């Protein structure tokens, strides 16, 4: 199997996970923090895993710049979530 075909298999799996797991969960978290709620330990664990996974995918993204805009949009969404979550923490009694 060539590196390119391996990459395509990994990309397909990552896109499926993003579509079925990561994006729906991120949208739920965004709605949660937008309501002023705090993140719980499971939410923080999810975000931690996303950050770790994104570091691992950097090399793959470097080889496939056609996915960089999508990755940047997801990173922006996670940034919005964490920024709002921090604001909520600071405002909590």
C-alpha positions as CSV (number, residue, x, y, z in Angstrom):
1,X,0.0,0.0,0.0
2,X,1.4,3.4,-1.0
3,X,1.6,6.3,1.4
4,X,-1.0,8.1,-0.7
5,X,-3.5,5.3,-0.4
6,X,-2.8,5.0,3.4
7,X,-3.4,8.7,3.7
8,X,-6.7,8.5,1.9
9,X,-7.8,5.7,4.2
10,X,-6.9,7.7,7.3
11,X,-8.5,10.9,5.9
12,X,-11.7,9.0,5.1
13,X,-11.8,7.7,8.7
14,X,-11.1,11.1,10.1
15,X,-13.8,12.7,8.0
16,X,-16.3,10.1,9.1
17,X,-15.4,10.6,12.8
18,X,-15.7,14.3,12.3
19,X,-19.1,14.0,10.7
20,X,-20.6,11.5,13.1
21,X,-18.8,12.3,16.4
22,X,-16.7,15.4,16.6
23,X,-18.8,18.0,14.9
24,X,-22.1,17.0,16.6
25,X,-20.4,17.0,20.0
26,X,-18.7,20.3,19.3
27,X,-22.0,21.8,18.3
28,X,-23.6,20.6,21.5
29,X,-20.7,22.1,23.5
30,X,-21.0,25.4,21.7
31,X,-24.7,25.5,22.5
32,X,-23.9,24.6,26.1
33,X,-21.4,27.4,26.7
34,X,-23.5,29.9,24.7
35,X,-26.2,29.2,27.3
36,X,-23.7,30.2,30.0
37,X,-23.2,26.7,31.3
38,X,-19.9,25.3,32.5
39,X,-18.0,22.4,30.9
40,X,-17.8,19.2,33.0
41,X,-14.9,16.8,33.2
42,X,-16.2,14.7,30.2
43,X,-16.4,17.9,28.0
44,X,-12.9,18.9,29.0
45,X,-11.7,15.3,28.3
46,X,-13.3,15.5,24.9
47,X,-11.6,18.8,24.1
48,X,-8.3,17.5,25.4
49,X,-8.5,14.4,23.1
50,X,-9.4,16.7,20.1
51,X,-6.3,18.8,20.8
52,X,-4.1,15.7,21.0
53,X,-5.5,14.3,17.9
54,X,-5.0,17.5,16.0
55,X,-1.4,17.5,16.9
56,X,-1.1,14.0,15.5
57,X,-2.8,15.0,12.2
58,X,-0.5,17.9,11.5
59,X,1.9,15.9,9.3
60,X,-1.1,14.5,7.4
61,X,-2.5,18.0,6.8
62,X,0.9,19.2,5.6
63,X,0.8,16.5,2.9
64,X,-2.9,17.3,2.0
65,X,-3.4,21.1,2.0
66,X,-6.8,20.6,0.5
67,X,-8.1,19.8,4.0
68,X,-6.4,22.6,5.8
69,X,-9.4,25.0,5.5
70,X,-11.7,22.3,7.0
71,X,-9.2,21.7,9.8
72,X,-8.9,25.5,10.4
73,X,-12.7,25.8,10.7
74,X,-12.9,23.0,13.2
75,X,-10.0,24.5,15.2
76,X,-11.8,27.9,15.1
77,X,-15.0,26.2,16.5
78,X,-13.0,24.6,19.3
79,X,-11.4,27.9,20.0
80,X,-14.8,29.6,20.3
81,X,-16.0,26.9,22.7
82,X,-13.0,27.1,25.0
83,X,-13.0,30.9,24.9
84,X,-16.6,31.1,25.9
85,X,-16.1,28.3,28.5
86,X,-13.4,30.3,30.1
87,X,-15.6,33.4,30.2
88,X,-18.3,31.3,31.9
89,X,-15.9,30.0,34.4
90,X,-14.7,33.5,35.3
91,X,-18.3,34.6,35.7
92,X,-19.4,31.7,37.8
93,X,-20.1,32.4,41.5
